[in-house]
Amino acid sequence: MGPTVVNLLLAIGAGVCLTLQASANGSFRRNLNDPWYPAFFSVCGTIITAVTLMLLFRPTPPPTEVIRSTPWWNWIGGPLGALIVLAGAVLTPRLGAGVFLSAMVGGMLLSSMLMDHHGWMGLDVRAITPGRVVGALLVVSGVACIKFL
């Protein structure tokens, strides 16, 4: 198996994790009857996992100057992750896991195509092609099929 196949399998595994996370947080929200605490507890779990991994692997910290010189958008991953967790907790029970996650994939696909096309956030430029547009439209129509058929 080549590195591309391994990377694709890892990405598919990450997608499975998103499904499990959204469904678990949605159920947690229903059980607690509150959207905020499941998101809070999820973030606490993330912190515990990150601290545990840091203690196990003990990576060398980057120099302070390197940390200070990173672009502002390098720091938005955590808050965006918390918003994704909150959205999953609130919307998965309302929409169902299939619709919520397919809509997320549609949004990720459309925004990622724009990011690739313009090379935003340090990405290599990958032009929007007719094939990519057709692929994105197929995903968006898949969302509609999952929701309405």
N, C-alpha and C positions, 0 to 999 in steps of 0.2 A: 504494500500500500504506500503510495507516494504522500509527500507532505500536504499536497492540496486536498487529497481525500481525507486525511487525518484532520486537517483544519475544518473541512466541511462537516465531518462527523462531530467534532467538538462544538461547532456552531449549532448543529441540530440538537446536541445535548443541552446547550444553553437555552435553546427554544423550549425544550421539554421543561427545564428548570423554571422558565418564565410562566409556563402553563401551571405547573405545580404551585409556584409562588402565588399567582393571582387567585387560584382556586382556594388555597389554604388561607390567604388573607381575606378573601370574600367570606369564607365560612367562619373565620375568626370574628369578622365584623358582625355577622349575624348572631353568633353566640354571645358576643359582648354587647350587642345592640349599640355599637358606637363605631364611627369610622376612624377616630383619631388614635385610640389606643392600639389597635392592631398595627397601624403604621409605626407608632412609637416602639412597640415591642419588636417589630421586624427590624427597625433600625438598630435597636439594642442588640439583637441577634447578629446583625452585620458587624457591629463594633466588637462584640465578643469573638466572633470568628476571625476578624482582622487582627485583633490583639493576640489571639492564640497562634495564628500563623506567623506573626512577627516574632513572637517568643520562640517558636519552634525553629524557624529558618534564620533568624537574626541577620537580616540583610544589612549591609552597610548603608547608613543614611547618606543621602545626597548632600553636597556642600550647601551651606546656607545661601550663598550667592546664587547658586543654581535654582534653589527654591524661589528666591525673591525675583528672579528674572523670568519666571515662566509666565506665559500670557494669562490674562484674567480668565479666559474660558477653560483653562485647565482645572479650575477650582469648582466648576458647576456640576460635576458628575454626582457628587453626594446629594446636594439638594434636588437635582433632577431625579435621582434614584428614589428619594423619599416621596416625591410627587407621583412617580410611577407606582410605588407601593400603595399609596393612598388611592390612586385611581383604580388600581386592581381591587382593593378592598371594597370600594364603593360600587364600582361598575360591573364587576364580574357577577355578583348575585342578580343585578338588574338585567344585564344583557345575556348572561351565559358566558362560559369560558370561550366557546368557539367564536362568538361574535366579538367579544371584547378583544381577544388576542388577534383575530384576523383584522380587525379595525386598527389595532396597534401596528401590526405588520404593514398594513397599507400606509399608515402615517410614516412609519420608519422608512419604507421603500421610497415614497415620494420625497421626503426630506433628504434622505441619503443620496438620491439621484441629484438633487440640487447641490448638495454639499460636494459630491464628487465632481460634478460639472464645473463648479466654480473653484474647487480646491480650497474650500473653507476649512478652517481649523487645522491647517497643516496637511490636509489630505492631498495625495497625488491627483492631478486633474484626470478625470475620465469622462469624456464627452457623453451627453445624452444622445443616444442613437434611436432610430426608429424601433429597433428590436427591444431596447430598454423601455421605451414608451409603451409598446404592446404588452410587454411583461407586466409593467405597472398597472395597466388597464385591466389585464386579466386578474391580477390580485384584487384590485378594487371591485371588479365584478364578482369575484369569489366571495368577498365580504357580503355583497348584496345577496348572493345565492344562499350563503349560510344563514343570513338574517331572515330572508323572506320566502325561501323555498322549502 
